Amino acid sequence: MEKYGCQIMSWGPFAEGRNDFFNNETLSSIGKKYGKSVAQVALRYLLQRGVVLIPKSTHRERMEQNMNIFDFELVEEDMRTIEKLDTKQSLFFSHYDPEMVEFLISLVHA
């Protein structure tokens, strides 16, 4: 993506809380090592992977927590552990569903 000047952006890094995200045992365990929340660990992971983050919250304290991810760095072992959580499937829609693809294309050509 660098070759083309593109950047991966995560506009929903918490997956809208799906799959009980905020209680994920792996992220919680890693967070305890650093004194951080599940959300902070997830954001730090993405940041270290070079992803632009756009976390959503309507609560001031959570917004502040979301910004408090620059005072620690995940070690490589933690990065590999988190990477294993990837199911390779979207929690929102299938990019392979012909109807969804047609809908997304229609938005571009509207």
C-alpha positions in Angstrom: 0.0 0.0 0.0 2.9 2.3 0.6 3.9 2.1 -3.0 0.5 3.7 -3.9 0.4 6.2 -1.1 -2.5 4.3 0.6 -3.1 3.9 4.3 -5.1 1.3 6.2 -7.7 3.0 8.4 -9.7 1.4 11.2 -12.9 3.3 11.6 -14.3 0.6 13.9 -11.3 -0.8 15.9 -13.6 -2.1 18.6 -16.0 -4.0 16.2 -18.9 -2.2 17.9 -18.3 -4.5 20.9 -19.3 -7.6 18.9 -18.1 -11.0 20.1 -17.9 -9.6 23.6 -14.9 -7.6 22.5 -14.4 -5.6 25.7 -14.2 -8.8 27.7 -11.7 -10.6 25.4 -9.5 -12.7 27.8 -6.4 -12.5 25.6 -6.5 -8.7 25.4 -7.5 -8.4 29.0 -4.5 -10.6 30.1 -2.1 -8.6 28.0 -3.6 -5.3 29.3 -3.0 -6.4 32.9 0.8 -6.6 32.2 0.8 -2.9 31.1 -2.0 -1.6 33.4 -4.1 -0.9 30.3 -7.7 -1.8 29.2 -8.7 -4.1 26.5 -9.5 -1.1 24.2 -6.1 0.4 24.9 -4.3 -2.8 24.1 -6.3 -3.2 20.8 -5.6 0.4 19.8 -1.9 0.1 20.6 -1.7 -3.1 18.6 -3.2 -1.4 15.5 -1.0 1.7 16.0 2.2 -0.5 16.1 0.9 -2.1 12.9 0.8 1.3 11.2 -3.0 1.5 11.1 -4.8 4.9 11.3 -7.2 4.8 14.2 -10.7 6.3 14.5 -12.1 4.9 17.8 -15.7 6.0 18.6 -16.9 6.8 22.0 -19.5 9.1 23.5 -18.0 9.0 27.0 -15.3 11.5 27.9 -13.4 9.1 30.1 -13.2 6.5 27.3 -12.1 9.2 24.9 -9.3 10.1 27.2 -8.4 6.4 27.7 -8.3 6.0 23.9 -5.7 8.7 23.7 -3.6 7.2 26.5 -1.8 4.6 24.4 1.5 6.3 23.7 3.1 5.5 27.1 3.7 1.8 26.4 4.7 -0.5 23.6 3.6 -4.1 23.1 6.4 -6.6 22.9 6.7 -8.8 19.9 5.3 -11.8 21.8 2.2 -9.9 22.6 1.9 -8.7 19.0 2.0 -12.3 17.8 -0.5 -13.4 20.4 -3.0 -10.7 19.4 -2.4 -11.5 15.7 -3.7 -15.0 16.3 -7.1 -13.6 17.2 -7.8 -12.7 13.6 -10.5 -14.9 12.2 -10.0 -13.6 8.7 -13.8 -12.8 8.5 -15.6 -9.5 8.7 -17.9 -9.0 11.7 -20.0 -6.6 9.6 -20.5 -8.1 6.1 -18.9 -10.3 3.5 -16.8 -8.6 0.9 -17.4 -11.7 -1.3 -21.2 -11.4 -1.2 -22.2 -10.3 -4.7 -25.1 -8.2 -3.5 -22.9 -6.4 -1.0 -20.2 -5.7 -3.6 -22.9 -4.4 -6.0 -24.2 -2.1 -3.3 -20.7 -0.8 -2.4 -20.0 -0.1 -6.1 -23.3 1.7 -6.5 -22.1 4.1 -3.7 -19.0 5.0 -5.7 -20.9 5.5 -9.0 -23.9 7.4 -7.5 
